[in-house]
Amino acid sequence: MLRHRILRRLFPGFVLSALGDGMSLVAVSWLALHLAPSESRATWAAVAIAAYTLPGALGSVLFGRWLGGRGGAQLAAWDAVLRTVMLVLIPVAHLAGVLGIWLYTVLLGLSALLRSWGSAGRFTLIAELLPPKHRLAGNALIGLLVEASVLVGPALAAVIIGIGGPVVVIAIDAATFAVLAITYLLAVPKAARAPRGARRSSGLAGFAAISRDRGIRGLSILTFGFFFLYGPILVALPVHVGAASGDSAGRLAAFWVVFGAGAIVGGLAAGYLRRWRLWPVTITIVLAWGVALLPLGAGAPTGVALVMFAVGGLVWAPFPATTMALLQARTEASTRAPVIAAYSAIATLSVPLGTLAGGPMIASFGAQPTILGCAGLTLALGLVAAAVAIGRARRRSDGQAAAEPRPSMEPAARGT
């Protein structure tokens, strides 16, 4: 990817926007806490975080009619422009003295409307510019930047918030997306930004294409279940660690640090999996993540749980790259962007829905049993996917064997 003339020019923009997103993990909720009434701060923080992600799923449907035939660079650039404009309005409103929690949440929501299309554009561009054998490496590098930003971005945001407040971080995030938008417009030739097919199509065209293709449909179901079962972990882990360590934030941070370190290694390794069969690799990732959660859910010593959580990060990181490579391989240029946008919408919805389900699960069963239950369900999901894949492989093998011409027995019959 770094040797490609166009992608090499885009790489600094990728790095900056990923860093901006990493900083926004802290700044979005922190600013919401400052703007919200004291009696509902936690609620508004959750709403703000959701507003910065979930509208992307809605946008994948609302704008499908107009964006479905656009090139990858064009989609990604429009997402970057929208984010720049809406995020810039937040510090502008703050300076004008009119920024309240409602306006803040609305601006966050508007900034995320093209999120799924931006993701689709980015990975569509990878498929447009790279030959199939290098697409996995390109996907993996994008994922690696995201994982690295989670490690670096929050720490950098904390320093900047201490100096200038969370509004400054939001302004910097907007600036990174402005750089990304300009990079797309300047680095990608006009021919690569041209529409790839008919512009007018149903807003649900991507979802319809997923429903028609058995392989993509199965991949979407697997992804939704995998991410949905990850959602309760985001709630259960701090509750479980806090109860076990007397509300020690340091121990909770240790879990996410080792997870991030494992994810960095896994992201680096993902680019070298192109000679492997990606469906078995993807299913193995699901099973390995379930195994990695078992010690934490079973109440193993902290050291063992930390090691296995690092292994979990290692195996988790290649999942977005392998699933996106499977999507890129099964779609044509004219339908790739709508399908990836619909797939991104499914992935975007799954984690928040799982997180919402985590609250009642913890209230009913406790944090540790919730983690153990999610581990078991993840293993079951992986085993079902493996059984389906094996069954399809056997049916294909039987079908090929039946289609092969059998040697004629007529000469032998005449001989007798």
Buried (B, 14 or more C-beta within 10 A) or exposed (E): BEEBEBBEBBBEBBBBBBBBBBBBBBBBBBBBBEBBEEEEBEEBBBBBBBBBBBBBBBBBBBBBBEBBBBBBBBBBBBBBBBBBBBBBBBBBBBEEEEBEBEBBBBBBBBBBBBBBBBBBBBBBBBBBBBEEEBBBBBBBBBBBBBBBBBBBBBEBBBEBBEEEBBBBBBBBBBBBBBBBBBBBBEBBEEEBBEBBBEEEBEBBBBBBBBEEBEBBEBBBBBBBBBBBBBBBBEBBBBBBBBEBBEEEEEBBEBBBBBBBBBBBBBBBBBBEBBEEEBBBBBBBBBBBBBBBBBBBBEEBEBEEBBBBBBBBBBBBBBBBBBBBBBBBEBBEEBBBBBBBBBBBBBBBBBBBBBBBBBBEBBEEBBBBBBBBBBBBBBBBBBBBBBEBBEEBEEEEEEEEEEEEEEEEEEEEEEEE
